[in-house]
Amino acid sequence: MAVPKQHRSKSRQGQRRMHYFIKEQSFVLCDHCGKDTFSHRVCSSCGYYKGHEVIDTLAGLTKKERKQKEKELATQKKPV
């Protein structure tokens, strides 16, 4: 069985583990609608990625929901 030859101090253990931490997610503004999205991901609100529509976000909505969503997308401020 493998047995450590020497005791590893808490300081050395901490130095070894110092890169084991959760990194903060980075957000970017969507080019199409201007909402915060994760970088390199499709925008969840409008369905666009790199200027192309990837997901039709209006497909599964009822007529009333679709009209409300279209109105919301039209009134959103587009970044310059």
C-alpha positions in Angstrom: 0.0 0.0 0.0 1.2 3.5 -0.7 2.0 5.4 2.4 3.3 9.0 2.5 6.9 9.3 3.6 6.5 12.6 5.3 3.7 14.6 6.9 2.4 17.4 4.6 1.7 20.6 6.6 -1.6 22.5 6.3 0.4 25.3 4.6 1.8 23.1 1.9 -1.6 21.4 1.4 -3.2 24.8 1.0 -0.5 25.8 -1.6 -1.2 22.7 -3.6 -5.0 23.3 -3.6 -4.9 27.1 -4.2 -6.1 26.8 -7.8 -9.1 24.6 -6.8 -11.8 27.3 -6.7 -15.0 28.2 -8.6 -14.5 30.9 -11.2 -17.0 33.6 -11.6 -19.2 33.4 -14.8 -18.6 36.1 -17.3 -21.5 37.9 -18.9 -21.6 39.8 -22.2 -24.3 42.0 -23.8 -26.3 40.3 -26.5 -25.7 42.0 -29.9 -29.3 41.7 -30.9 -31.4 42.5 -27.8 -28.9 44.0 -25.4 -29.6 41.6 -22.4 -26.8 39.9 -20.3 -25.9 36.5 -21.6 -23.2 34.0 -21.0 -20.3 34.4 -23.4 -20.2 31.9 -26.3 -23.8 30.9 -25.7 -27.1 31.5 -27.5 -29.1 34.4 -26.0 -32.0 32.9 -24.0 -34.3 35.9 -24.5 -34.0 36.4 -28.3 -32.4 33.1 -29.6 -29.6 34.9 -31.5 -25.9 34.0 -31.6 -23.3 35.9 -33.5 -26.0 37.8 -35.5 -27.9 34.7 -36.6 -31.1 33.4 -35.3 -30.4 29.9 -33.9 -33.5 29.2 -31.8 -37.0 30.5 -32.6 -38.1 31.7 -29.2 -41.6 32.5 -30.4 -42.4 29.0 -31.7 -44.0 27.5 -28.6 -45.9 30.5 -27.4 -49.6 31.2 -27.6 -50.9 34.1 -29.7 -51.2 36.4 -26.7 -47.7 35.5 -25.4 -46.2 35.8 -28.8 -47.7 39.3 -29.2 -46.3 40.4 -25.8 -42.9 39.0 -26.5 -42.7 40.7 -30.0 -43.6 44.0 -28.3 -41.0 43.5 -25.6 -38.3 42.7 -28.2 -39.2 45.7 -30.3 -39.0 48.1 -27.4 -35.7 46.9 -26.1 -32.7 49.2 -26.4 -30.2 47.9 -29.0 -26.5 48.6 -28.1 -24.4 50.7 -30.3 
